[in-house]
Amino acid sequence: MRKQGILLINLGSPAKPAAPEVKTYLERFLSDPRVIKTPRAIWLPILKGVILQKRPAKSAALYQQIWQTAGSPLVIYGREQQRLLQARFPEACVELAMSYSEPLIPDTLTRLLQHGVTDLTVIPLYPQYSGTTVGSIFDEVMGFFRKSDRIIDLRFVHSFFDQPAYLDYFANQIKASLAQAEYDGLLFSYHGIPVSYVQAGDPYPEECQATTAGIMARVGDFPYYQTFQSRFGPDEWLTPATDTTLKTLPGQGVKKILVVAPGFVADCLETIHEIDIENRAYFLENGGEVFTYLPTFNDDPAFTEVLADILQG
């Protein structure tokens, strides 16, 4: 008898907003050769000898500002997304895994096999494909089954940036916000990646551009800007940068801005702190008057329907 399984996978989060737990998380994350492509002989001494000595304490202080009573927002929302999808598909076995924190992908796949799953759909919770995110998840899943004597029917979702329900959600949220208040512009912020990755063939910026175009086709004629955030390291990253753009827009007469981050399906450090605290401050300090960040799906049941459309498509 066939048994369906659905595996949602997101990035992960430190177990606690404290330096030791953040160090464990960052070491897993920044050791991934899909994330940092610098040769291991060069990168690992830098990571372990420099970055992991200083960055965990700084990052822990940021996590402390967004931490909720029940834990990390990313994990809290991920669990709720799992719960809602399980209710939507009660006959299936729905699990949640993280790339760089518990529950880890291999452990979760083992649990799915123990539950007797024969047909598995893996959905990385990244609307736009990048080798740094979806590609890394693909490697982990395929690596697990390369070591397994049991191979099941597997469907791997590459991306869902063009899913109508996904685009409709952001467009409707934006239109509702524009109807409630006056804004001079709309800013789309996506997580950045190094330019060298794109030159090597990563289609990520194309899918970001297609996302923005798909949402704006539904929103209609309104001034908008597309930017990239979260630069890390000395390499050249995709531009324009979110922080630089928000610092300069007030001087161009854009005093009231509505900000959305369609590359995220759950709010996390990069949206709650980087966008809604850090970049809000940049905008207001440089003459901006109104800064509104529009939260992403989080625990909205609408995301369940996006996932349902993907599964039934």
CORTA-V763785 format. One record per helix or strand. SS is the DSSP state (H for helix, E for strand). FROM is the first residue (numbers start at 1). TO is the last residue. Records with the same first field share a line. If there is no record, write none. Layout:
SS: FROM-TO, FROM-TO
This chain:
E: 4-10, 68-68, 71-71, 93-98, 104-104, 119-124, 153-157, 185-191, 194-194, 224-229, 237-237, 241-241, 256-260, 290-294
H: 19-30, 40-66, 73-88, 105-114, 131-146, 164-180, 195-199, 204-219, 242-252, 269-285, 302-312
